[in-house]
Amino acid sequence: MSELILKIIFASMFVIASTGAFLTMMTLMGKPGGAGDPAKLRKLHRTLGWTAVVLLAPLVYFGLEFVKEMGDGMSTRAVFHIVLAETLIVLLFLKVLVVRFFKGFLKNAPALGMALFVLTLVVYLITAGFMLVHGFAG
């Protein structure tokens, strides 16, 4: 299996886990009273969130290898991907800090979660989405 296919698989699983975490919390917060069991939804959100973090680790490794290999010769798309991926990692770290340690900022967790979800999709589509379309079209 090529490294590109492996990266796309990990990235796709990351997007699926992130989407699940996002949708569980949107259901919990956006449908008061009809959302189902809040404790189960919170547990599912936490499980999917940490699954996404675990799936992010090999993606970071592959990304660092790519940056080391490419040096200054990266495409504009690759530079955008890297900058946005770094932003995603910082926001993820910030959200974990808020939820775990800085409870006074908990009201900001939904906005951080939405930003993480949007960034996840953008980073994915910049590269994996482009490669999938390019592979089917070319």
Buried (B, 14 or more C-beta within 10 A) or exposed (E): EEEEEEBBBBBBBBBBBBBBBBBBBBBBBEEEEEBEEEEEBEEBBBBBBEBBBEBBEBBEEBBEEBEEEEEEEBEEEBEBBBEBBEBBBEBBEBBBEBBEEEEEBEEBBBEBBEBBBEBBBBBBBBBBBEBBEEEEEE
